[in-house]
Amino acid sequence: MVADSTVFVTGASQGLGREIAVAFADAGANVVLAARSDGIHETADEIDAPNRTLAVETDVTDADSVNDAIDETVETFGGLDCLVNNAGIAGPTAPIEETTDGEWLETLDVNVVGVARVTRAAAPHLRESERGSIINISSIGGKRPYANRTPYAASKMGVIGLTRALAAEFGDDSVTVNAICPGPVEGDRIRGVLERQAEEAGVPVEAVEGEVLESLMIDDLVPPEEVAELAVHLASTESRHVTGQDINVSSGGAWY
């Protein structure tokens, strides 16, 4: 159960982050919607529970922004029980020799350092919780990387390593730390990735999508609500002894 707990979700303005935030709200949690864009207010409207939601403009690459958001969370709801590190970017789609240092640094800053930055701010409050949990959204792209996505692959493998190290650090305080590794998830983001891959390869987007589907054991993109439901479960009292894991929701796109 996660009812009456307080959950901080980064990247909650759209896509998978919005789906995760809505799932926690449906389970009865207080949900903090954190993102750079004003889409967090649309997410709050979809949840339609003003007493249990807080929309806070947050930039995970800015320590002051992150610290202020966590402080406002604790001031509003009296504590923090769960952190979902979902904010992330796709990074460039190009052969490595065509990528720039700026693209690498931006991808790593958002996808890896951003996770560490928010976790650092949230840590004291999570340690005080009776059921503290951290859920990091990685990707099978960090386990079974795609060509021309080197910064993204490195960042998502980094999230898995960070998850394991944090699980060891937080274990004495009974805070669980796990990563979810989605495969290609239905929505605008995967569509954009496929279009960039098709452009790079000089083929129709349908050809790239067909190759992706053929690589899966179940030839379907992952419904975002399945990832969201797993996140809620990992934060619940029923998962108190699940920690240090990276769990695939990938239609069989990765096997470890």
RAURFEN-V154503 format. One record per residue. N is the residue number from 1. RES is the residue in three letters. PHI is phi in whole degrees, 0 to 359 (NA if undefined). OMEGA is omega in whole degrees, 0 to 359 (NA if undefined). Layout:
n = [N,N]
res = [RES,RES]
phi = [PHI,PHI]
omega = [OMEGA,OMEGA]
This chain:
n = [1,2,3,4,5,6,7,8,9,10,11,12,13,14,15,16,17,18,19,20,21,22,23,24,25,26,27,28,29,30,31,32,33,34,35,36,37,38,39,40,41,42,43,44,45,46,47,48,49,50,51,52,53,54,55,56,57,58,59,60,61,62,63,64,65,66,67,68,69,70,71,72,73,74,75,76,77,78,79,80,81,82,83,84,85,86,87,88,89,90,91,92,93,94,95,96,97,98,99,100,101,102,103,104,105,106,107,108,109,110,111,112,113,114,115,116,117,118,119,120,121,122,123,124,125,126,127,128,129,130,131,132,133,134,135,136,137,138,139,140,141,142,143,144,145,146,147,148,149,150,151,152,153,154,155,156,157,158,159,160,161,162,163,164,165,166,167,168,169,170,171,172,173,174,175,176,177,178,179,180,181,182,183,184,185,186,187,188,189,190,191,192,193,194,195,196,197,198,199,200,201,202,203,204,205,206,207,208,209,210,211,212,213,214,215,216,217,218,219,220,221,222,223,224,225,226,227,228,229,230,231,232,233,234,235,236,237,238,239,240,241,242,243,244,245,246,247,248,249,250,251,252,253,254,255,256]
res = [MET,VAL,ALA,ASP,SER,THR,VAL,PHE,VAL,THR,GLY,ALA,SER,GLN,GLY,LEU,GLY,ARG,GLU,ILE,ALA,VAL,ALA,PHE,ALA,ASP,ALA,GLY,ALA,ASN,VAL,VAL,LEU,ALA,ALA,ARG,SER,ASP,GLY,ILE,HIS,GLU,THR,ALA,ASP,GLU,ILE,ASP,ALA,PRO,ASN,ARG,THR,LEU,ALA,VAL,GLU,THR,ASP,VAL,THR,ASP,ALA,ASP,SER,VAL,ASN,ASP,ALA,ILE,ASP,GLU,THR,VAL,GLU,THR,PHE,GLY,GLY,LEU,ASP,CYS,LEU,VAL,ASN,ASN,ALA,GLY,ILE,ALA,GLY,PRO,THR,ALA,PRO,ILE,GLU,GLU,THR,THR,ASP,GLY,GLU,TRP,LEU,GLU,THR,LEU,ASP,VAL,ASN,VAL,VAL,GLY,VAL,ALA,ARG,VAL,THR,ARG,ALA,ALA,ALA,PRO,HIS,LEU,ARG,GLU,SER,GLU,ARG,GLY,SER,ILE,ILE,ASN,ILE,SER,SER,ILE,GLY,GLY,LYS,ARG,PRO,TYR,ALA,ASN,ARG,THR,PRO,TYR,ALA,ALA,SER,LYS,MET,GLY,VAL,ILE,GLY,LEU,THR,ARG,ALA,LEU,ALA,ALA,GLU,PHE,GLY,ASP,ASP,SER,VAL,THR,VAL,ASN,ALA,ILE,CYS,PRO,GLY,PRO,VAL,GLU,GLY,ASP,ARG,ILE,ARG,GLY,VAL,LEU,GLU,ARG,GLN,ALA,GLU,GLU,ALA,GLY,VAL,PRO,VAL,GLU,ALA,VAL,GLU,GLY,GLU,VAL,LEU,GLU,SER,LEU,MET,ILE,ASP,ASP,LEU,VAL,PRO,PRO,GLU,GLU,VAL,ALA,GLU,LEU,ALA,VAL,HIS,LEU,ALA,SER,THR,GLU,SER,ARG,HIS,VAL,THR,GLY,GLN,ASP,ILE,ASN,VAL,SER,SER,GLY,GLY,ALA,TRP,TYR]
phi = [NA,238,303,73,278,243,236,251,244,274,65,270,275,194,53,297,299,296,299,295,299,296,297,295,296,297,275,97,274,281,234,261,258,241,189,282,264,281,297,299,286,293,297,299,296,294,292,58,217,303,284,241,230,219,262,231,296,219,248,291,268,237,300,295,298,296,298,296,294,294,300,293,301,293,295,282,249,85,167,212,248,218,242,248,271,252,304,190,233,281,72,287,247,189,302,302,290,258,273,247,301,298,294,298,295,296,297,291,295,287,279,243,296,300,297,295,296,289,298,300,290,277,308,300,283,295,295,277,288,286,217,279,206,233,234,258,268,261,187,292,295,269,249,230,295,265,299,66,227,299,298,296,300,297,292,285,293,300,297,295,297,299,300,294,295,293,300,292,293,267,302,295,259,59,265,273,225,222,243,255,245,288,275,294,262,307,141,294,295,293,298,296,298,297,295,291,294,295,296,297,274,72,230,295,299,297,292,293,298,297,296,298,296,294,279,262,287,251,280,217,293,282,293,300,294,289,294,297,296,294,300,298,297,294,271,275,294,289,246,298,250,258,207,71,254,239,252,277,231,221,56,82,281,215,236,213]
omega = [176,181,178,173,178,187,178,185,175,183,187,185,184,170,184,178,177,181,180,180,180,180,177,179,178,179,175,181,164,187,174,184,186,177,180,187,181,174,176,179,174,177,178,178,179,178,175,176,188,181,183,178,176,178,184,177,188,176,185,176,183,184,180,178,180,181,180,181,178,178,180,177,183,178,183,188,175,180,179,184,185,175,174,179,184,184,180,176,183,184,184,170,185,172,187,182,177,176,182,175,180,179,178,184,179,181,180,181,180,192,182,181,177,177,180,183,181,179,179,180,184,191,183,182,177,179,180,182,175,176,180,178,174,178,180,178,176,182,171,175,174,180,181,191,175,176,177,178,188,179,180,180,180,182,183,170,176,178,179,178,178,179,182,179,180,178,178,181,187,187,182,178,178,174,180,180,181,175,170,181,178,166,178,185,178,175,185,185,180,177,179,178,181,180,179,178,179,179,180,182,181,180,177,181,180,179,179,179,179,178,179,182,179,181,182,176,172,189,180,168,185,174,184,181,178,175,181,180,177,179,178,180,181,178,188,177,180,181,185,182,173,180,181,185,170,192,181,165,198,185,180,181,175,189,179,NA]
